[in-house]
Amino acid sequence: MIDQANMLVSNSVARGGPLVSIRGLPAPAEARWKDVWLTVTPIWGVLATARVVFYALERIRYPLEVPPVFADVIEALLLWPLATVGCYLTVSAWRRHGAPKAAMMALGSTLIFGLLARPSYAIGSLLNSGNPQSREWLEEFTQHSNSLYPWMSNTVEYGVLYLSCMAVMLGYFSFMSLVNERRLRNALEIEVQQVRLRALRSQLNPHFLFNSLNSIVSSSDEKPTTQLLVTQLSDLLRRTLRASEQEEHDLFDELAYVEEYLEIEQTRQPSRLDWRMNVEPGCARAAVPSLILMPLVENSVTHGLRGGVRTLAIDINVWCTRSELFIQIGNTCSASASRESNRPGLGLRNVADRLDMLFGGGASFRAQRIDTDRFEAQISLPLREFGDGAVSRGSTCV
């Protein structure tokens, strides 16, 4: 099952699922152009608006020195698509070629973005050329176009603004990649658990049915007994097929399977098997995993009759508290079979594995010899009514 789980994960990655780098930073999620545009637009809008508001406040303080913010607004609008293109190319480079190529793309696009900031502001000033300060800035721009300092200043200012936008965008997509990867991992773990549970049930069902078939073979010389066993087994098969199609059912149905199986064994050897059920009122509608008790009862019959035991007595007791359901199955056994009964078999291991996968720490299971002539298995489960929430303690047991 573990190999199958690894195969499922590998197939998902091969199909282009979200990736997480093991040695480096998490690669951002696969982003289409529309996704980048929808992400960059609000980020750039916040950053550009903050810059415009800052210069608007500066103009209030220095109205004769600071030009109107109209040119800053036009500049932000013109640089907006450039920021989107640069971020999209950087994300694509990271996904296809890794973080080093993405870093080179980010630095290159930052330089281009910063160099285009000053011409964009010039376009905004040209559209607002009716303002004396805008005309003065345009004249300075044309007369000192070869001056290096203004270009460097604008490149650094807008380069930092652009890198801030890109950092937020990459952080968002990396976070979404981690979220998607975790969802995928959880979904795969659930799928693998379902596969393992189905495999466990497929091992459990033939286990006790095989013993029932052996009972029929051993009594084939007695025709009435054989016919009765075949009828009982057919009923048990029908119930088992229905149970294998659902993960859980109520305790009443589970005990019905147990009763039919014990009737088969009692028909086979009526003088050697005696069993009793004691179910506390209010527990019959409790939800239990399908066929969870069958391996325990089959274990009681198979191992309890060994070692020269004349009569096997099986006691099934069920009780519940406000939050837990307890099921106890005890049987008499031979003192000479103590060593063998202390070793858990396939059926007991499967029960423990199923309970662990379904409930984790919410369920418990123990199976041990409590005396020289008695073996006992006990399960505790969270109390829940089948198909509903908590079990009502006022309900009656059938």
TATA-V174551 format. One record per helix or strand of 2 or more residues. SS is the DSSP state (@ for helix, = for strand). FROM is the first residue (numbers start at 1). TO is the last residue. If there is no record, write none. Layout:
ss = <SS/SS>
from = <FROM/FROM>
to = <TO/TO>
This chain:
ss = <@/@/@/@/@/@/@/=/@/=/=/@/=/=/@/@/=/=>
from = <2/33/70/99/132/148/223/248/251/273/286/294/312/324/335/346/364/374>
to = <14/61/97/127/143/218/244/250/268/279/289/304/320/332/341/362/371/382>
